[in-house]
């Protein structure tokens, strides 16, 4: 987990933590993302980077099951990038 980055636009401050999980195999990206989300305050965001092919199914399901909105997901040159928001 890399240090929290704060980005301010006018009055809105959004905190995002980068979690680089590239190279980890099935179930480890989801388990690590869930653990990282549990440590964040409500409203903060987590950017998750993966190379494993299944997180495009597993991470959205994990978010839905734990009450965390999946803000964005995209395929990248290396795999996937997800933006998750910590739910209440």
Secondary structure, 3 states (H helix, E strand, C coil): CCCCEEEEECCEEEEEEEEECCCCCCCHHHHHHHHHHHCCCCCCEEEEEECCCCHHHHHHHHHHHHCCCEEEEEECCCCEEEEEECCC
